[in-house]
Amino acid sequence: MSKAIFITGTGTDIGKTYVSGLLVKKLRSSGLNAGYYKPALSGAEEIAGNLIPGDCKFVADIAGIPLAPQELTSYIYKTAVSPHLASQLEHQPIEARVIQADFNKFSHQYDFLTVEGCGGLVCPLRMDDTILMQTDIIKLLGLDLLVVSSAGLGSINNAVLTAHYAASLGITVKGFILNNYDNTHFLHIDNRNMIERLTKVPVIACVPEHASCLDIDTSALCQLFKEV
């Protein structure tokens, strides 16, 4: 039976892709059959007439996934805005059934599948005659969350709000990962303690700036993934 986890963040540009890449790299370097999937991506770069999903390319490169970046996502948009707006501007609406089908394909291909979301947890994917939120996809796929957070100022508020909103929708947060963490900085140390205390959710890893690996035991990481 395949297992999967959904990676979200406390906001945009918080380091989800960076952490996702380190996570998948950790699993694959331990000899596990691990893969990556991103349902939708906006802000793709156009190169020689082709849209290149940068997040997917980064993870594929760092984790050694032998697939073209375009194969790792269902929807690619050039416009660097929220997916719901990009899909409207580019006339390519997001369909939940497409994401479900692609997720099923990847979950049959890999034993451990990391699914990376867009932006923060509250991200609209479609807002026309059909309303589709990112949280709808998380629930549709039946996944739990790992939340990537900054280690710096403001992280307590953002982490607590994310955890509480997820809980209000019946979505389980399995852990936080603090990005750009300095283990000698009193604020970062306190933020870690306060996030755990106020959310009752563990910080499973702290990622220092320019880290090349995720400092967590592989078996402990695998236990965070949910059977799908």
N, C-alpha and C positions, 0 to 999 in steps of 0.2 A: 504494500500500500504506500502510495506517495504521500509526502508531507510538504506543507507549504506555510509561509508566513508572509504577512503584508507589512511593508516598510512605509511609514508615514513620518511626517515631521511636525514640529511645532510652528512651522512657517515655511515660506519659500526661501530657497537658497540657504538652507540650514545644514546641508551636507548629506542629504539622503542618498544621492548617487554615489558619492565617495564612500560612505559607510556600506552601502549595498555591495559595491565592488569588493571592499575588504572582506565582507561577510562571505560572499560567494567564493572568493579566493581562498579563504580559510578552509571552507568545506572541500573544495576541489583539491587543494594541496594536501589534504588529509586522506585523499584517495576516494572521496565520496562522489557519487553521481549527482552533482548539484548544478542547477540552472537558474536562469533569470528571465523575468518577463515584466514588461512595463505596458499596461493597457493602452495608455495614450501619452503622447509627447508633443508639446508645442515648442516653438523656437528652434526648429531644426535648421541646420545650415544647408544651403543649396550649393552643391559642388558638381560641376560638369553636368548640370541639369538634373541631378539626383538629390533628393532630400536625405540628409544624413542625420539620424537621431543621435545627438551627441551623448546623451546619458547612456544609451544602449551601447554605443561604441566604447565609452570609457569602461563600463563594466566588462564587456567582452574582452577588451584588451588586458585589463588588469587581472581578470580571473581566468583568462585563457579559454574562453568559450569559442569553439570553432564554428561560429555562425556569423553571417553578415548582420550588422546592427539592425537593418530593416526587418530582419526576421524575428526580432525580439520584442516587437511592439505591434499592436493592432491598428493604431491610428497615429499618423505623423502629420503635424501641421508646421508650416513655416512661420506663421505669425506668433510672436513671443508674448502671448496673453493667456489667460485662463482657457482651458480646453473648450468650455462651453461657447466662448466668444470666438475662439479660433475656428471651431467647427462651423459656426454660423458664417463667418467671413469667407471661409474656403469651401462652403457648401458640401461638407462631409460630416453629417451628424453621427454621433457615437451611438452604437446599438449595444445594449447589454448582452444580447444573444451572441454577438460576434466575440465579445470579450470572454463570455462563458465558454464558447467553443475553443478559442485559442488557449485559454487557461487549461481546459481539459486535455488538449493536445500536449501542452508542456508538462502537465502533471503525470501523463503517461510516459513521457520521455525521460523525466528526471525523478530521482528518489527524494531530493530536497529542492523545492522551488521557492525562490525569493521573488516576491512580487512587489515592485516599487510603484508607489502612487505619485500623484502630481501635487505639488505645493504642500499645504497643510492638510489636516484631516477634512476640514470643511471646504471642499473644492467641487463646484458644480461642473458636471461633464456635459449636460445638455439641458437647455432651458427654453424650449419652444413649446410645441403642443405636448411634448413629452418632457417630464422633469426627471433627470437622472443625476443623483449626487454620487460622489465617490464613496460615501458610506453605504449607498445602496449596492454598489459593486462588492464592497467588503463583505456585506451580509449575504449577498447572492452567492459568493464563492465560499462562504462559511469560514472566513479566516480570522485569526487573531492578529494583534498588532505588535510591532516593535516601533517605538517612537524615537526618532533622532531629534536631539535638542542641542542647542548651544550650551556651553558650559558657563557663559558669561552673564552679565547683568540682564535681568528680565526673564531668565530661564525658568525661575520658580513659577511665576505667574503663567507663562505659556505652557509649561508642562502640566500644571495642575488643571488648567482649563481644558487642555486636550484630553487628559485622562477622564475628567468628569463628563465631558461631552460624549466620549466613546461609551462610557458606562451607561449614560442615559439612553443610548440606542441599543444597549445589550451587546456591545462589542468589547471583547476582552483585550486589555493591554497587558502583554506578557513581560514587558521590560522597557527601560529607557536606555539609550546609548548617548552619552555626552560627547559632542564633537569639539575639537580644539581645546581639549582639557589640559590644564597645567596642574600637576599634582603638588606643586609647591605654592600655589596661589590660594590664599585663605578664602577668597570669594568662591572660587570653583569648588573647593572642598565643602564649604558650607552649602552651596547650591545643591551639590549631590546629596548631602544629608537631608536637606529640607524637601527635596523632590521625593525622596523615598519616604520620609516621615509623613508628608501631607497627602501623598497618593496611595501609600501602602503598596507601591509597585517598585520592584528592585531596579537599580541601575546595573545593568548586566555587563557593561563595558564602558571604559573611558578612552577616547581616541585622542592622543596628542597631535599637535600640528605636524603635518607632513608624515604621519604614520604610514608604514608600508604593510602593516599587518594588524589584525584585530586581536587584542589581548583577552581571549576568553578560551576556556577549555572546550575542545571540539564536542565532546560528549554533552557538556552542559548546553552548548549552543543548539545541538540537535534536538534536545528535549523541549526547546521552545517552539519547534515546528509542530503543526497540527495535522493529523491525518485527514486527507481529503478524498 
